[in-house]
Amino acid sequence: MSLVILDRDGVVNVDIGEPITQVSDWAPLQGSLEAIGRLYKAGHTIAIATNQSGVGRGLLELDTLHDIHRKMHEAVQSAGGRIDLVAFCPHTESDQCDCRKPAPGMLYTLSERAGVELVDVTLVGDSLRDMQAAMAAAAKPVLVKTGNGQQTLDSNKGLEHIPAFDDLAAWVDAFLESQ
């Protein structure tokens, strides 16, 4: 079994620049749902690891976050895919927890739940903290240029060794072709 971990905002759905606090604000990025569907049909387990500091800041209720994730699950299923696992960090940066990316805690949790070693896992993200979490956990980092990805690439020298793709769909195409 192959586990692929995806960041949520900016990779799967549009990053609106602030916490998504309403179900109606969640909108998939073009091609992302179909890309997840292709991964699923190829036999991969798909997980989401997402920082959700809006919970810790009192901007987002847990019930609403679960409703947002329900909408995401339904949208992915409509495109022929499935998200098997979701991990989220509700803490703020000042909480200094071990689950908020760039810390690798969510990745460890997902690998334990899936029963796989992180060295065999790819994390697809759009921010420096996603790349740092993947590297801290010995997972394989992949950067997409959607969301904050292009800005991350432009403002962080030293990421040249990390594969970068236009979007999740482009990475999935390349990943599945290499299988």
N, C-alpha and C positions, 0 to 999 in steps of 0.2 A: 504494500500500500504506500502511496506517495501522498504526503501532506503538503499542501500549499497554503500559506498564511497570507492573507491580504489585509492591508490597512483598509479602512472603510472610506472616510471622507477624502476625496481627491483621487481615489483609485476606483472604487465601485460607484460612488455617487458624487454629485457636484459638491465641492467644498464652498460653502457660502461665506467663509471668512469669519464665522463665529459659530458657537455651538448650534446645532440643529435642535430646536426646542419644540417643534411641532411636526406632526406626521406629514402635513402638507408641504413642508420645506424639503423633505427628502425626495430627490430626483436622481435617477441613475445617469451616469455618464454614458454617452453614446457608445454602443458596442460592448459595454461592460457585462451586461446580463447574459448576452449571447456568448461572450468569452468564458464566463463561469460555467455556462451550459456545456461548452466544448470540453472544458477541463473535467467536469463531472462525467460526461459521457465517455471520456478516455480513461475513467477509472480512478481519478484522483479524489482525495478527501480535501474539502475546502473549508478553511477556517477564517474567521475575521478576528483581528486584534486591534482594538480601537481605544484611544484615549478619549474619555468623555468627562472632562473636568466641569462641564456644565452641571453635572449632578452635584459635585462637591461645592460648587459655587452657588447652589440653590436656584439655578436657571432652568433646570430640567428635572422633572420627577422621574423616578425609576419606572413607573407605569407607562409614562410617555416614551421613554427610551425603549421599553419592551414593545410598545406599539410601533415605533419606528422600525425596529428590527423585524417585527412581524410583516410590515409592509415590504421590507427588503427581501425577506424569505419568499413571500408570495410572488414578488416581481421576478426573482431568480427562477422559481419553479415554473412560472409562466413562460420563461425562455428555455425550459428544458433542463435546468440545473438544480443544484441543491447546495446549500451551505450547511455543513455538518456541525460545526462548532462556532460559537461566538464567545470571545472573552473581551471584557471592557474594564477599563480602569476608571472609577468614578472620582478619583482623587485630584487635587490641584497640585501644581508644581511644588508649592510650599509644604505639602504633606510629606515629601521625600519618601514615598513608598517604594517598594521594589517591583511594582507592576506597571507604573506609568512609563511608557517609552520616553527616553532611550533605555531605561532599565529593561532587562529581559524577562521579568517575572511572568508576563502574559504568555510569552513564547514557551517558557518552561511548563506552564499550566496546560497549554494546548498540546504540547508534545506528550505529556503524561496522559492526558485524556485520550489521545489518538494512539498511544502506545508506540511511538516512533522516536528515533534519535534526531535531535535538531540538526546534526551535521548533514542529514539527508533532506532537509526542509528548505524551501525557498520562501522568503518573505518579500512580497511586492509592496512597495510603499512609495510615497511622494515627498517625504521629508527627511532631513538629516537624522532626526531622532529614530525614524524607522530603520535607516541604514545602521545606525549605532546599535540599536537593539538586536538586529540580526547578527552583527559582528560580535557583540558581547555574548551571544548565545551560540556562536559557531554555526549559525545558519547561513544560507546563501542569500545575500541582499540583492535585490533588483529594484531599480528606480524607474518609475514612469514619470513622464513629463507633464501629465495632467495635474490638476490641483496645484500644489506648491512645487511640483517636480522640476520644472524648468528653472525656477528661481533657486531651488536647492542646488541644482547642477551649476548654475552660473555663479553662485556666491560661495561655493565650498570647493576650493582646490583640494585635490587629493582624493576625489571620488572617481577619478578616471578609470580605476580598476573595477568599478562596479558597473555591470551592464545597465544601459539606459535605453528605454523604449518610448515611443510616442505615447502609448496608452496601454491599458491592460490587454486589449484585443491584440495589439502588435506583439506583446510579450507571449501571450498564449499561443499565437500562431508559431512563433519561433520555438517555443518550448515544446510544443507537440510535434513539430517537425523534427526536432532533435531526438525524440524518443525512439 
